[in-house]
Amino acid sequence: MPTISVDKYKLFEALGRKFTREEFEDLCFDYGIELDEDTEEEERPVVDGKQEPPQLKIEIPANRYDMLCFEGIALNLNIFLGRTQPPNFRLVEPKDADQQVITVHPDTLKVRPYVAGAVLRNIKFTQDRYDSFIALQDKLHQNLARNRTLVSMGTHDFDTVKGPFTYEALPPKDIVFKPLNQAKEMNAEELMAFYENDKHLGRFLHIIRDAPVYPVIYDANRTVCSLPPIINGEHSKITLDTTNVFIEITATDMTKLGIVTNMLVTMFSMYCAEPFTVEPVKIVSDHNNLTRVTPSLTPRETTAEVDYLNSCTGLTKTPQELCDLLTKMAYVSKPSSKDANILEIAIPPTRADILHQCDIMEDLAVCYGYNNLPRTQPNRSATVGGPLPINKLGDLVRMEAAMAGWSEVMPLILCSHDENFAWLNRKDDGNTVVRLANPKTLEYQVARSSLLPGLLKTIKENKGHSVPMRIFEVADVVFKDEREERKARNERHFAAAWCGKTSGFEAVHGLLDRVLLMLRTSFLTEGTETPGKPDGYWIEELNEETFFPGHAAAVHLRLAGKEARIGEFGILHPTVLEKFDLRYAVSTLEINLEAFL
């Protein structure tokens, strides 16, 4: 968890009273943060002839980006203590809307495609506020922005530049400017060499160094504001005398871009002449349909169930009492006028960590006080633990396959897209497989929708093993499913593969019969035409490109009058064997076990 150092007595002043160490530790515990160290009794460094004031080092949860600075800690603790109401962050009309525009060029898609902006008008800096402003940017860069790879911030003295601005991507030699705190101009290529051994900036150069074009932000006079994510220009440097701050933030991740923008402007808008107000910047990005106004400080609307909040915490509060408690964590909430069991809750733009009503329930427990929650004995009859039905079924199938002489394997659940589709001569309809958004290697691109790739890769990696090889797996596959809250679902499958000098078709067929016999599922010799339509299974000829023509069958099942195809088996097509680099014939079987529950 990140540790934030704040001036002890300035924090106490902001909180309206002095605390003993024990009292402040209790306050931190009640809020869910932790006092790691108080340096008052320790030897402190001397800076410019003055000893550093006592510091409180406070551990902050990794998802509480709104508490990564003095301002955030003071604001949230004051709200928690009831000393102030949750602030109303709002956008105000820009002083000059035509100047507060960033036009995005299409070439930025090649390197760093997204940008946001904002203006803090009539802000008043002191040395402490200035230091905290810079420190928050550093913390966000290290934490949420993943060392500037996802997001990078640039802040400028708005009175030294002129809008409208452009966000472009140009060859390195075409970008010429004077970097921050430097006396001479250099192009971006020279800048890379200049900062190669810099302990601070050198570790960020790799982000864009090998790109064909570098991102750059220009003002209306073609003055370089910044070369993200490396460095700002000297021309627009912020000082203690700066009163209007122009903020531009570039990113490769839209979600993180919105969070970082909101954190930076909300924390320091309190120092504006009109507190908690921000002037927006219009982003013109027609090429990717992302023309919009940033930031968006509108609270997110959500709901939580009164019964859920009370049952999880052991409370018996009325809806209005719950709303009053949630105010301590900066929520603005009210009982629903349509449903007495629902609270309508506005989540402030500072709370990006709230994703579900369980997060609100956790905050409710913090508001009430964990030590104050009722302690009750279990009032329901004791239960005995047991396996989930699907796990019990899977274990039975494993046991039966193992006793039949087959060896269990456990491949990875991730595989490449080609292994899951093209190598099996199957086509991706776009609605089946769950893709990884940012796969690190080509080998792990999707969550498998079939167990066959893992079995065939296992055989491939064990070519030195004697044949025949008989292996099986009982495990989950993953499918997209828009009906589910998470938009995907797991499905437990059983699969087996035979590799040998003969086809092994009769071996996988026999294994299928044995497993289904163990599951007390009768074989229907007349298939779907069996008189009386009893429960059971049957097979039908299958023509799919995965299998050798005329040597595959689909497995159908009827249970409780419902019919469904649950799997298939057959001899793999020679092109499949070639793609997986297999030298012998392979027969496979795969069925869905969840159909038997």
Salt bridges, closest charged atoms under 4 A:
GLU23 OE1 - ARG17 NH2 2.85
GLU25 OE2 - ARG21 NE 3.26
GLU37 OE1 - LYS57 NZ 3.78
ASP38 OD2 - LYS8 NZ 2.78
GLU40 OE1 - LYS8 NZ 2.53
ASP66 OD2 - ARG64 NH2 2.87
ASP107 OD1 - LYS110 NZ 3.79
ASP128 OD2 - LYS10 NZ 1.89
GLU168 OE2 - ARG222 NH1 2.51
GLU196 OE1 - ARG209 NH2 2.41
GLU234 OE2 - LYS237 NZ 3.38
GLU248 OE2 - HIS156 NE2 2.81
GLU274 OE2 - ARG90 NH2 2.28
GLU279 OE1 - ARG121 NH2 3.03
GLU344 OE1 - LYS334 NZ 3.98
ASP353 OD2 - ARG351 NH2 2.83
ASP363 OD2 - ARG351 NH2 2.87
ASP395 OD1 - ARG398 NH1 3.00
GLU400 OE2 - ARG514 NE 2.58
GLU408 OE2 - ARG398 NE 2.78
GLU419 OE1 - LYS457 NZ 3.16
ASP428 OD2 - HIS417 NE2 2.84
ASP428 OD2 - ARG435 NH2 3.52
GLU443 OE2 - LYS457 NZ 3.88
GLU473 OE2 - ARG448 NH2 3.03
ASP476 OD1 - ARG492 NE 2.42
ASP481 OD1 - ARG483 NE 2.95
ASP481 OD2 - ARG489 NE 3.02
GLU482 OE1 - LYS487 NZ 3.84
GLU484 OE1 - ARG486 NH1 3.93
GLU485 OE2 - HIS356 NE2 3.90
GLU491 OE1 - ARG489 NH1 2.62
GLU491 OE2 - HIS493 NE2 2.71
ASP513 OD2 - HIS509 NE2 3.66
GLU540 OE1 - HIS556 NE2 3.42
GLU544 OE2 - ARG565 NH2 3.03
GLU563 OE2 - ARG558 NH2 2.95
GLU568 OE1 - ARG565 NH2 2.82
ASP581 OD2 - LYS463 NZ 2.42
GLU590 OE2 - HIS493 ND1 2.87
